[in-house]
Protein backbone atom coordinates (compact mmCIF):
# COMPACT_ATOMS: atom_id res chain seq x y z
CA UNK A 1 0.00 0.00 0.00
CA UNK A 2 1.52 3.38 -0.99
CA UNK A 3 2.22 5.97 1.67
CA UNK A 4 -0.26 8.84 1.96
CA UNK A 5 1.68 12.01 1.14
CA UNK A 6 -1.04 14.48 2.12
CA UNK A 7 -0.09 17.21 4.55
CA UNK A 8 -1.77 17.84 7.87
CA UNK A 9 -2.24 20.68 10.31
CA UNK A 10 -1.63 19.89 14.00
CA UNK A 11 -4.79 20.15 16.06
CA UNK A 12 -3.84 21.97 19.26
CA UNK A 13 -6.40 20.80 21.83
CA UNK A 14 -5.43 23.48 24.34
CA UNK A 15 -6.36 26.10 21.73
CA UNK A 16 -9.48 24.56 20.26
CA UNK A 17 -10.82 23.58 23.70
CA UNK A 18 -10.16 27.05 25.13
CA UNK A 19 -13.47 28.58 26.30
CA UNK A 20 -12.51 31.83 24.54
CA UNK A 21 -12.90 30.17 21.15
CA UNK A 22 -16.63 29.83 21.82
CA UNK A 23 -16.92 33.63 21.78
CA UNK A 24 -16.21 33.60 18.04
CA UNK A 25 -19.07 33.83 15.58
CA UNK A 26 -19.52 30.96 13.14
CA UNK A 27 -17.97 33.06 10.36
CA UNK A 28 -14.99 34.04 12.53
CA UNK A 29 -14.40 30.40 13.46
CA UNK A 30 -14.64 29.31 9.82
CA UNK A 31 -12.14 31.97 8.76
CA UNK A 32 -9.77 31.04 11.61
CA UNK A 33 -9.92 27.40 10.53
CA UNK A 34 -9.35 28.29 6.88
CA UNK A 35 -6.40 30.54 7.69
CA UNK A 36 -4.88 27.86 9.94
CA UNK A 37 -5.31 25.27 7.17
CA UNK A 38 -2.71 27.27 5.19
CA UNK A 39 -0.07 26.38 7.82
CA UNK A 40 2.74 24.13 6.60
CA UNK A 41 4.87 24.14 9.74
CA UNK A 42 7.00 27.17 8.87
CA UNK A 43 4.75 29.86 7.37
CA UNK A 44 2.72 31.40 10.20
CA UNK A 45 2.40 35.00 9.12
CA UNK A 46 2.00 34.15 5.44
CA UNK A 47 -1.75 33.45 5.56
CA UNK A 48 -3.98 35.20 3.06
CA UNK A 49 -7.68 35.89 3.30
CA UNK A 50 -7.84 37.88 0.08
CA UNK A 51 -11.24 37.78 -1.60
CA UNK A 52 -9.78 35.99 -4.65
CA UNK A 53 -8.56 33.18 -2.37
CA UNK A 54 -11.55 32.98 -0.04
CA UNK A 55 -14.18 33.04 -2.79
CA UNK A 56 -12.75 29.72 -4.00
CA UNK A 57 -13.19 28.37 -0.46
CA UNK A 58 -16.91 29.11 -0.48
CA UNK A 59 -17.20 32.67 0.81
CA UNK A 60 -20.06 34.47 -0.95
CA UNK A 61 -19.89 37.94 0.57
CA UNK A 62 -16.98 40.36 0.82
CA UNK A 63 -18.78 42.10 3.68
CA UNK A 64 -19.11 38.86 5.69
CA UNK A 65 -15.45 38.01 5.07
CA UNK A 66 -14.38 41.52 6.12
CA UNK A 67 -16.51 41.35 9.28
CA UNK A 68 -15.07 37.93 10.20
CA UNK A 69 -11.51 39.16 9.64
CA UNK A 70 -12.12 42.30 11.72
CA UNK A 71 -13.64 40.16 14.48
CA UNK A 72 -10.58 37.88 14.60
CA UNK A 73 -8.26 40.89 14.66
CA UNK A 74 -10.27 42.65 17.39
CA UNK A 75 -10.55 39.50 19.51
CA UNK A 76 -6.82 38.81 19.15
CA UNK A 77 -6.96 35.48 17.30
CA UNK A 78 -5.01 36.78 14.28
CA UNK A 79 -2.62 39.65 13.64
CA UNK A 80 -1.65 41.41 10.43
CA UNK A 81 1.94 40.65 9.44
CA UNK A 82 2.00 42.55 6.15
CA UNK A 83 -0.09 45.55 5.18
CA UNK A 84 -1.56 45.08 1.73
CA UNK A 85 -1.60 47.66 -1.04
CA UNK A 86 -2.73 47.71 -4.66
CA UNK A 87 -1.95 44.33 -6.18
CA UNK A 88 -0.43 42.90 -2.97
CA UNK A 89 -2.59 41.23 -0.33
CA UNK A 90 -2.35 41.68 3.41
CA UNK A 91 -0.97 38.69 5.30
CA UNK A 92 -1.90 37.35 8.72
CA UNK A 93 -0.66 35.06 11.48
CA UNK A 94 -2.61 33.11 14.07
CA UNK A 95 -1.60 34.28 17.53
CA UNK A 96 -1.42 30.82 19.09
CA UNK A 97 1.74 30.01 17.07
CA UNK A 98 5.04 31.87 16.80
CA UNK A 99 5.44 34.04 13.70
CA UNK A 100 7.82 32.50 11.19
CA UNK A 101 10.37 34.38 9.07
CA UNK A 102 8.64 33.66 5.72
CA UNK A 103 11.72 34.65 3.71
CA UNK A 104 11.50 38.33 4.57
CA UNK A 105 8.10 38.97 2.96
CA UNK A 106 6.47 40.17 6.20
CA UNK A 107 6.40 43.60 7.84
CA UNK A 108 6.31 41.83 11.22
CA UNK A 109 9.38 40.18 12.69
CA UNK A 110 9.65 36.48 13.39
CA UNK A 111 9.02 35.58 17.03
CA UNK A 112 10.24 32.81 19.32
CA UNK A 113 6.94 32.42 21.15
CA UNK A 114 3.28 32.93 20.26
CA UNK A 115 1.72 36.22 21.37
CA UNK A 116 -1.54 34.53 22.53
CA UNK A 117 -3.22 37.96 22.13
CA UNK A 118 -6.69 36.44 22.29
CA UNK A 119 -6.13 35.79 26.01
CA UNK A 120 -5.43 39.49 26.65
CA UNK A 121 -8.75 40.67 25.21
CA UNK A 122 -11.29 41.34 27.93
CA UNK A 123 -14.47 39.37 27.49
CA UNK A 124 -17.80 40.87 28.50
CA UNK A 125 -18.87 40.03 32.04
CA UNK A 126 -21.91 37.82 31.62
CA UNK A 127 -22.71 37.97 35.35
CA UNK A 128 -23.72 41.64 35.27
CA UNK A 129 -27.49 42.07 35.44
CA UNK A 130 -28.79 45.05 33.42
CA UNK A 131 -30.61 47.75 35.45
Secondary structure, DSSP 8 states (H G I E B T S, - for coil): ------------HHHHT-GGGGGS-HHHHHHHHHHHTT--SS-TT-B---HHHHHTTT---HHHHHHHHHHHHHTTSEEEEE--BTTB--EEEETTS----GGGT-SS---SS---GGGTS----TT----
